[in-house]
Amino acid sequence: MACLTVNPDVQAQGDGERILKHMENRARAQGISKLFVLTTRTAHWFIKRGFIPATVDALPKTASASITGSASRKS
């Protein structure tokens, strides 16, 4: 998933939470144990849901080759 966004007019209704849970379940079903989120504006939202701050250095080498900035990771 490249982006998770919720229209400001319908925020705080649980849509983002449902999308994130769906993606976590799909990843788990595929044997993926870590998800990485790159964000510049919503780190607080992901941290509240169990992600932990990390740097781009924590990303798998295949993903970090073309990415700059900071990330949050959920184990």
Secondary structure as GFF3:
##gff-version 3
##sequence-region A 1 75
A	DSSP	three_ten_helix	8	10	.	.	.	ID=ss1
A	DSSP	alpha_helix	15	29	.	.	.	ID=ss2
A	DSSP	beta_strand	35	38	.	.	.	ID=ss3
A	DSSP	alpha_helix	43	48	.	.	.	ID=ss4
A	DSSP	beta_strand	52	55	.	.	.	ID=ss5
A	DSSP	three_ten_helix	56	58	.	.	.	ID=ss6
A	DSSP	alpha_helix	61	64	.	.	.	ID=ss7
A	DSSP	beta_strand	70	74	.	.	.	ID=ss8
###
